Amino acid sequence: MSLRTDPPAEPIRLHRLSYNDRLEPRALEEIDLVVIHATELPDLATAREYGERIQYRDSGTGNSGHFYIDRDGRIEQWIDLDRVAHHVAGLNRCSIGIELVNLGRYPNWLDSRHQRWQENITRAQLAALLKLLDRLRSQLPALERIAGHDQLDTRQVPASDDPDLRVRRKLDPGPEFPWDAVLEGSGLLRAGRP
């Protein structure tokens, strides 16, 4: 099944977060990595609420990816490419964060009894992701690597139901994410944590 034969995705909707202009600027030539995330939230509106929350009082900014892809393939851009978004510890400056709307482990993220992923990425999301990756490769001259958030953040934390147990802090973009199709369709190389 080829994801390339789907109809073209709608144009990307620019919907900047309120603190976009307060994020640290960067040169596009610095960006060589795309990080794929899953929101682990019920919908795009809830993800927006989380994105708008101020987490860093000094800068007045929060945690967010650059792009969000809804289940129907619609894409929103929340952070400008030339701004450093807070989406993956230690690699924000050189990366673009793409969030796929997905329940993941919601709402029991760290409960050891609820670590099973609830849904797969939709076909429309995958088609939109490939089109977005094509666009980013044409805009970002150094872009060559792609990784899942789970590859870059392997920390374990105490489980919310039993602090003697440890669970993975991040599992996104999910255990069934179709890496083979994304790597083949994007031309990017899969990268792990340096």
N, C-alpha and C positions, 0 to 999 in steps of 0.2 A: 504494500500500500504506500503510494508516494504522497507525501504531504505537499509537494510542490504543485500538484494539479488542482488544489483548492482555489476558489475565486480569490482575487486580491483582497487583502484586509482593508478595512476602513483606514482613512488617514489617522495618524497619531494625534490624539487630542492633548494639547499642552494645557496642563492644569497644575501650575507650580504651587508648591507648598509655600505657606506664608513666610518662611524663613529662608527661602532659596537664595536670596541675595546676601544673606549673612554667612553662608557656607564658604569655606576657604576656596579661592580660585585656583585653577591649575591650567596648564597648557594641554591641549588635546594630544600632543605628541607623547605625553607621559602615560597615556592609557594603553595598556597592552593585555588586559584581562577583563573578561566578562564573568560575573558570578551569578549563577542561577539560584533563586530562592523560591520558597513557597510561603505565602502569607500566614498559613496556619490559622486563618480566620474565616468566618462564614461568608463574607462578601467584600466587594471593593469599598463600600461605604465605611465598613468597620475598619478596614485597613487604612483608610484616609484619616479616621479619627486617631488611630495609633500614630500615623505619620505626623500629624499636626502637633502631637504632644511634645512639649519642650523638655528634653532630657538633659541638656547641657546648659546650665544657667549662665556660664561665662559668655558663651557665644549666642545664646537664645535659639539654639537649633535642636533637632531631634534625630531619630533614627528613621531612615527611609532608603528605598532603592531609587534609581533614576526613572525606571519604567515599570508599569504595572499592566499585566495582561489578564483581562477578565476571562471567565469561562467561555464566553461566546467569541473570543478572539479580539475584542476591542482593546486598544492600547492607549494608555494615558502616560504622559511624561510629566513627572512631578518635580524633577530636579534637572537643571541644565547640565549638559555634558561637561562644560568647563567649570563645574563646581564639584567639590569633594563631598559625596554623600556618606553618611554613616550607616554602613550595611554589613561590613565584615571586618572584624578586628584585625588591625595591622596591615591591611591591604587596600584601604579605601582610596588612597591617593592615586593608585595605578589602575583602578578598576571601575567598571560600570556595573551597577546592581540592577538585575531584572527580577521582578517579583511576579510569580504566577499565583492568581487567586486560587486557593485550595484549602480545604479544612485541615489537612494534616492530622495532628493529634488534638485539635481544638475540642473542648476547652481545657483538657487535662494534660497539657504539654509535658509536664514533668512527673506525672503519676506513673509509677512503674507498671501498673495494671492496664494502662491505656497507651501503649507505645506503638500500636498498630496504626498504619496510615489509613485514613478513611476513604480516600478517593484518588483516582488517577488524574493526571493532567488530561484535559480534553483534546480532541483532534484539532479543534479550532485554535486552542492555545498554542499547540505545537506548530501549526501552520503560520500563525502570527509571529511566533518566536523566530522561526527560520527567516521570515521576511525582515523582521527587525534586525537580526544578526547580519543579513546581507547589507542592509542600510548602514549599520554601524561600521562594518568593514570598509565601506566606501568613504566614510567620514573620518575614520580614525586610522592614520597611517601605520601605527605600531601595533594595532590589535591583532593578536595571534593566538591567545590562550583562552580557555573556558574551563570553569570548574563549578561544582556544586558547593553550596554553603557548607554542607556536611563534610566535604573533603578538606575545607580550610579551617573549620572550627570543630575540632574533635574533642573538646573539653567534656568532661563528665561532671555532673553536679548531684547533690543529694536529691533523692526522689521526694516529691511532695507528700507522698503517703507513708514513707518510711525513710527517715534520714540515714539509716544504716545502708540503704541501697543506693546505687549510683545509676543515673541514666544519662544518655547523650543529651547535651544541651540543644544541639541542632541536628535535625535529620532531613532537612530540605535540600533539594527539591522533591525528595521522596524515593522510596526503595524501587519503585517501578518506573522511574523516569527513563525515557527511551534514549539513553546516551548514544547508542550506535547511530540512530537516525539523525540526531542533532549534530554529531560530529561529522557524519557524511554530508549532511545538507549545508553545514556552515563553513566547512573548510578550516575550522579552528582546531587547535590541539588541546586535548584534555590535560589540565595541569593540576598538580597537588600543591600543598603548602610548601613553599621554599624552605 
